[in-house]
Amino acid sequence: MRFRRRVAAAIATLALPLSGLVALASPAQAAASATATYVKTQDWGTGFEGKWTVKNTGTTTINSWTVEWDFPSGTKVTSAWDATVTNSGNHWTAKNVGWNGTLAPGASVSFGFNGTGSGSPGNCTLNGGSCDGGSAPGDEAPSAPGTPTASDITDSSVKLSWTPATDDKGIKNYDVLRDGAKVATVTTTSYTDTGLSKGTDYSYSVQARDTSDQTGPVSGSVRVRTTGQTEEPPPPGDKVKLGYFVEWGVYGRNYHVKNLVTSGSASKITHINYAFGNVKNGQCTVDDTFAAYDKAYTADQSVSGKADTWDQPLRGNFNQLRQLKAKYPHIKVLYSFGGWTYSGGFGQAAQNPAAFAKSCKAVVEDPRWADVFDGIDIDWEYPNACGLTCDSSGPAAFKNLMQALRAEFGKDYLVTAAITADASAGGKIDAADYGGAAQYLDWYNVMTYDYFGAWDRTGPTAPHSPLTSYNGIPKEGFNSAAAIAGLKGKGVPSDKLLLGIGFYGRGWTGVTQSAPGGTATGPATGTYEAGIEDYKVLKNSCPATGTVGGTAYAHCGSNWWSYDTPSTINGKMSWAKNQGLGGAFFWEFSGDSANGELVSAIDSGLR
């Protein structure tokens, strides 16, 4: 799977010497300890930017944090982000917002502010404790309330009840969260939510607040579907129709979850792979936290038509996916880890598969978004072979990892993998035990694209996603039919194989020959990367002039491109059905036209 580096979400801050750090400590929990550090990240003379980082250095989870400090007269905070900052004279207090109060052991979180003046913070405390990182006196944050139960469900309302949270000073009230946004604050342990839409899915959770105004962790969530008929179209058939949604697409590509609705694609797919989570130190982890769960959406940008608020526990792509699933209940979402850039971490993960699987489930089932994800996808490029880096973990490593994931996630979660389509003699399909691993997986996303491209600068020109071989193909075994046959030959059932489609083209420049097999001088110019361009651009800038091996190519001026069109996709889907495949998948949504031409072709072709 291709992975382009995303555009930075914020201006990089300046590095400062260690002498600029001020240590704080500890949370208000007897068995936990914590530190906080302050750094002045920028100073422009008339003002400055400061940043605090709170880190849980203990062995138990911290459920909330409050940092307090004194500024000398003349120094003050003018604006802040990722924390609620208030003051009484020269004494300043920063409290976590809803989404960043919970810190697991070893985790850290930062918040920042702009200020004026030249002073540094003093008399620092964290959750009322001393500044030495040791334990602190009482005033614990509340515990999580029990997961709500639903009753009295009608077309437009539902009654929610939950067991109370506990706290050393008593509970003040509860925030009721619908699809991650606060809809009510109550003093009892029940609430009736009204004004709902009939036949619609909602997700509810609750969060307690104590008499010191500290909020605890969010409870587990319960899914509720109101009665009555939904006006949304029925699920699109029994074949898997899966698309990758890329995390970094919200930046330069300006592609958001709502685009799946406006393009008409959401009603025509069955699954979404959210790409990519990272693999670090042998564990799964969220990559871009801002895009994933912090980016705020305005009403016109969001799927629900409601604006995010500063204090809701979940924002960003995850919350938008939650809203999408409420609108289109048939869609399942998987969290995909790895990809071309992040596959280097799988070798270490394979040394302790059980620990890796446990870390992945902790990310997928994080209480803030546990209702968003229905499974996990592993995109290891490539086990016991070379991609961006080379792996030497052995032919059994992939199977062992898949076995551990299935054992950890159980039968109720989807467990899938994106795998090589290299069916050449002694190629990547032969490097790992894909046949043995298949028993633990729901399906394989066979990456039947990127066979040929302008990394071979002088050519020969060839389609990057041929369905079948053809006379003059540069390398045998580099086509979809060979890959599917090779995997079937290793014992993978047909219905566990999905055919891959690229929503982009690959191309060369300096080409004089229209037919495949011509010479070139280098990669053609692309919007984001040389030698690659989205279908939505190519359909107009360089329309297809021929087909070969079941896919299209185009020669325009001195450029030569290959890409799939609605017509060639229709042919590939017919082939996939005749082979008894489980369906198809594609990389990735933002390459399609604004009205979802390619998604429509996959949908109609698999019916």
N, C-alpha and C positions, 0 to 999 in steps of 0.2 A: 504494500500500500504506500502510495506516495505521501510525503509529508513535507510541506513547506514551512519554513520558519515564519511565525506570525509577526505582524507589525507590533512594535512596542506599544503598550497601553499608556504609558506615562513617561515623562521626561526623566532620564536617569539622574540620580542624586550624586553629589560629589563625595568622594571618600575622605574621611577625617582620621587623624591619628587616634590611638587608643586613649590618650589622655583626655579626649573629649567625651568619654563615657562616664556615666554616673550609675552605679549599681543600686538596685532596689531589691526588695524581697518581700515577703512570703505571703501566700494566700491564706485566707481565713478558714483553713481546714487542718485539723490536727495532724493528719497523716500525709499532708502534702507540703511541698516547698516550692518556691518560685523566685525568680529574679526578674528585674526589669532594667533595661539600659536606655540611656538617653544619648542622642547624638544630634548636633546641629548640622543638618545636611547641606544647607545653603545659607549664605549671608550676602545680601546685596546692598549693605550699608544702611538703607532706610528700613530694612526689615530682614527677617530670616525665616527659614523653614526648619522645624524640629521634628524628631521622630522618637517615639518610645517603642521598645520591643519588650513584651512580656513573655517569659519562657517558663514552662512548667518543668522544674528540675527534680520533682518528686516522683513518687511511685503510684499516686492516685490521681484521678481526673479532677481538674479544677472546673467548677461549673459557672463561675463568673469572676470578674476582676475589677478592681477599682484602684487606680493610681492617683496619689495625691502628692502635691509638692508646693513649695513657696517660691515665688519669683520676687526679686528685689523690686522696690518701688520704681516704676517707669518701664518695667518689662511686662508684657501681657500677651495673651493669645488673642488673635483677631479672627481666625477661622480654623476649623478642624474637620478631619474626616476619619471614618472608621472607629469613632468613639464619640460619646456625648460629653463634652467638656463644659464645665461651669466654674464659677469662681465666687468667692466671698472676699472682697478686697484683694490682697496679694496671694491668697490661698486658692490653689487650683485643683479641681477634681475631674478625672476622666473615668467614665464607666464604659464597659463594653456595650456594643449595640447587640441586637437580638441574635445575629448570626455568628458572632465571633467570641462569645463568652466561654464556650466549652473548650478546654485545652487538655488533651490526653497527655500522659507522661512523655516528656521529651518534645512536645509540640510548642510552637511559639506563634505569636501574632503581633503585628505592628499597627500603630496608628500614628497619624501625623498632624501637624498644625502649622499655620503661619503665625508669626508674631512680630512685635516691634520691641525695641529696646535691646540692650546688650547683656543683660544678666543671665545667669545660669540657674537651674533649679536647685533647691536645697530642701532639707527636712523631708526627705522623700519617704513615703510609705506605700506599701502594696497590700490592699485588703486589710488595712489597719495594723499590719505587722511591722516588725523592725526591718532594717535594711541589710540584714546579714544573710538572708536566704534561709533562715531557720524557720521553725514553726511559729505560728502566731496565735493570738487569743481567739475566742469564739467568733460569733457572727457569721456562721456558715450560710452559704447560699442555699435556697430550697432544693429539695430533691425533685426528680422528674415525677409528675403526676402519672397515674396509670393510663394506659392507652384507652381512649374513649370507646364506649360501646354505643351503637346507634339503635334507636327504636322509634316507633310512631312515624315511619317514613311515608310521606305522601308525594304528590306531584311537585310540591313547592316547598316542603319543609322536612326537617328531621330533628329529633330530640337526641342530644348527646349527654352521656353521663360518664364520670370517671372517678376513680379512687383518689383521695386527696394526697397532696404532696406533704412532706414533713420539713420542719425547719426549727432551729434552736430558739427562735424568737417568735415564731408563729407566721402563718400564711395571711397575707393581706388580700390578694385576689388572684384570678387566673385570666390569662389571655387565651381566647379561642381563635385558632388559626384555621382558615379554610384555604386549601391549595397554597399554603405557606404565608398567606397574608392575614393580618389580624382583622377579625370581623366583630369582636365583642370583648369586653372585660367584665367579668362577673365575680361575685364574692362567694357563690355557691359552687357545688361540683356538678352542675348540670346546666344545659343551655339548649334552647330550641332555635335553630336557624331557619329563617323564613325567606321568601322571595326568590326561591331557587327555580331553575328551569326543569321541566319534566324530562324524564328519560335521560338524565345527565349524570356523569360520574363526578364526585367530589372527594377530596381527601381532607380529613380533619385531625388536628392534634391540639394539645394544650400546653401551656407553660405557666408555672407558678411564680408569684412575686411575694417576697416576705415584707415584714413591717419596716425593714431597713431599705426597702425598694430595690433589693437585689433580685434579679431573675435567675431561675434555675434552668436546667436543660429542658429541651422540648421533649414531650412524651412521644411514644410511638404513634403511628398514624393509623386511622381506620378509613377504608374506602366505603363510600356510600353512593348508591345509584338511586335517584329519585324514580318514582313510578311514572307510568305514562309512556307514550311512544316518542322516541327521538325522531327528529326530522333529518338526521344525518343519514347518508347512504349506507347500505350494508357493507360488511367486510368484503374486500376485493378477491373473492375466490379462495381456494384451498392451497394454492402454491405460495411459497415464500417469495415476497417481493421486497427486497431490503435495500435501503440506501444509507450511505455514510454521510453523517452531518459532521463537518469539521469545526472544531472548537475555535480555531483562529480565523474562521471565515467572517466573524463579526467585525473584524477590523478592515483591512484593505478591500476585501470583497464585499463588505456591507451586506452580508447574507445572514439572515436571522431565522429563527424557528418559524416566525409568522410567514416567511416566504413559502413555506410548505403549504400553507393555507391559501394564500393569494394565487399561487401557481396551479392550484387544483391537485397537487401531488399527494396531499395527506390522505385523500379518500381512495387513492389507488395503490398505496403501499401497505405492507403488513408489519414491517419491522424497520427500526432505525438503529444503526450503530453509531454511538457518539464517540468521536475520535479526537484526540487520543489521551488516555491516561498514561503516565510515565511509569517506568520500572527502575527504581533506584534502590541500591543496597539489598537487592533480592526481594523487594516488596513493591506492591502496587501503590501508587500515589496520584492524587489529582495534579495535573500539570499547571494550567493557567487558572488560578483560583478566581481571578477577577472575571474572566469570561464565563467560567463555570457557574459561580454562585454569588457574585457580588455586583455585576454590572446592572445598573438600574434602567428599566425600560419605561418610556412614557406610554400613555394610554394608546396612542395611535401606532406605537411600535409593538405592542404586546398582543399575544393571541387572544386573550380574554377581553381586550379593550379597556383594561383597568391599569392605571399607572402603579408602578412599584412605590412603596413608601420606604423612608430611610430606616425604619425600625423593624421591617418584616424579616423573619429568620432566613428566608431564602429568596434570592433574586437570580439574575443571570440566565444562562442557557438552561440550567436545571429547572428553574421555576417555569420557564417558557415551555419546556418539554412536558412538565406536569400539566400545564394548561392545555397543551395540544392533546394529551391523552384524555383529558376530561371532555374535550370536544369530539375526539375520534377514539372511542373506547377500544376499538379493535387493534390499535397500534401497540406493539410491544417495543420497548427500548432496551438495548444492551449497551453496556459501557465497554468500549474497546481499548485495550492496552497494548502499547508497543508501537508498531508502525516502523517504517524505514529508519527514522531517526532514533527511536527509543528501544530498538530491539537488542541493543548491546547489554541491557540489564538482565536478559533472560538466562544467560549462562550461569550467573550467580544464583538466580532464582531456582534453577534446576538442581542446585546442590542441596536445597532443603525444600522440596515441593510442598510439604505440608504447611510450613511457615509462610511460604509465598501465597498459597491458597487462602490461608487465614487472613493475611493482610489484604488481599483482594476483596474478600467478603466484607471486611470492616469498612472499606471504601464504598463499595456498592450499597451496603446496608447502613451507611451513616444516617442517624435519625433525622437529619435535616432533609434528606432526599430519598429515603428508603423506598418510598412509594413510586419513585420515578423509574427505577430500573428493574427490568424483568430478567436480567441475565448478564453474562460477561462474555466478551469476545477476546481471544488472544491472537494478536497479529505478530508472530515471531518470524522475522525475516533475517536469517533462516536457521533452523535448528541443524547443528552439525554440518553447516555449510557457510558460505560467505554472502553477506549483503553489504551494508555500510561498513560493518566489521565482520570478522570471521569467528565462528563459534566452533568449539571442539568438545562439546559436552557429551558427544556420543550418540548413536542411533536410538538409544532407549530414552533419552532425556525428555523428548517431546511427549511420548506416551506417559511417562511417569508424572509429568506436570499436569496433563489432562486428567489422569486418574485422581490426583490429589484435588484438583478443582471440583470434579464431580462429587467426590467424597465430602468436601467442605460445603458446597452449595446445595447438594441434595437433588432430588428429582423435580422439585417445584420451580427451579430456576433453569433458564436456558444457558447452556455452555457450548460455545462455538469457537471456531478458529479460522482465520484467513491463512491460506497456505499457498505454497509455490505451485506454478503450473508448468514447470520445466520438466518435460517428459523426454528430454534427450537421453541418449545412452549414458548411464552413469551420472545423470543429472540430479537436481535437488530432490526430486520425488523419491529417489533411491537413497537419500542421505538420512532419512528419519523413518520411524515406524508409524507411518500414517494409517496403515491398515489396522494395526493393533490398537491405536489410539481412538479409532472411530467409534468403538463401543461406548466410550465415555462422552461422546459429543452428540449434540442434536444435528449439526450439519457442519460442513466445510464451505467456506467462501473461497473458491478456487480462482486465484488471481490471473485469469486468462487475458491479460493485457500486458503492455510494456515488454513484449517480446523483442521488438526492434525499435531503434530510435537513434537520434542524432548524437548520442555518445560515440557512435561510429561516425565520425565527422564527414568522411568522404563517401558514406553509403556502404553497400548499395541500399537504395530506397526500398522500404518494405513496410507493409501494414503492421502496426504495433499490436493489433488484436485479431489475427486471422482465426476464423472458425476451423478451417481445414487447411491442409497442406496444398501447395500448388507448384507448378513447374517453375523452378528458379528460386524457390524459397531459400533464404540464406542458411538456415540451419534446420535440419529435420528434428521433429519432436517439439518444435516451438510453434504449437498451435493448440487451440482449445480441444479439438477432438482427440488429439494424442494425449493430452493431459487427463481428460475424463476417462479415456480407455486405460491409461496407466494406473489411475487410482482405483478403478473398478477391478483391475487385475490384481491389486494388492488386497482385495477383499472389502473395499469400502462400498456399502450399498448405494445404489443409484439415487435413492431419495434423500441421501445425506450429502449430496453434491449440488452446489449452486453454481451456475455459470456466471462469470464475471463480465461486466460491461464497463468500459471507460466512457465517461461523459466529457471527453477531451480528445484532442488529436495530438500526434507527434509529427514533426516535420523538419525538412532540410531546406536550405537555400543553395543557389548556384546549380540548380538542376535544369537540364535541357530536355530530358526524356520524360514523356508523359507516363508511360507504363512503368510498373515497378521494376527495380533492378538498375536504375540509373545512378550515376555518380553525382556527388555533391561537394560543396566547399565548406559546409558547416551547418549548424542548427539555424532554422528559421527564427525570426523574431517572434517572441510571445509576450503577452501582457505582463505576466508575473515571472516567467522563466524562459530562457532561450530554448527553442525546440519543442515547446508545448503550448497549447492554446485550448480554451474552452470551446465546446460545440456551439454555444450560443453566439460566439464570434465567428467561427469558421463557416457556419451555414450561410453567412452573408458575405464574408470577406474572401472565401475561397470555396465555392460550392463544389460538391463532388462531381468528378468527371468520369469515374469508372468504378468497378468493383473487382476484387480479387480475393480468393479464399474466404468468401462470405462476408467481407467487410468493404467499406468504401475508401477511395483515395481521390485526391484532387491535385491537379497541376495548374497553377495560376502564376503567370509571369515566370520567375525563376524559383518559385517555392513549390514544394511537394509535401502534401499532408495526407495522413490517413486517419480516419475516424469513423465511428458508427453513426448512422442516420436512422430515422424512424423505420425506413424500409429494411435496412440490414438487421436492425434489432428484431424486427418482426420475423425475419428468416431465422435468426439465432434462437428466438423463443420457440419457434416451431420445431427446430432441431432438439432443443432441450426437452420439450414434451415427448418427442419420439424416443428419446433416450431414457425416459422415466426419471429425469432429474427432479429434485425437490423444489426447484424454482431458479431465481436469478437474483443477483445483487449488483450494485453499481457504485462506482467512485466518481464523483460525489455530487450531491444535490446542486451545488452552485454553478456547475458547468452547464446545466440544462437551460433551455429557453425560459422566458418569463411565464409562459403558459404551460410548462412542463411537458414538452413534446416527447422527450425520450422516456420519461416515466410512463406517459400514456401508452407508448409503444410496448413497453415491458408488460404493463397491465393487460392490454388487449391481446398481446401475443401469448400470454400464459393462461388465458381463460379457456 
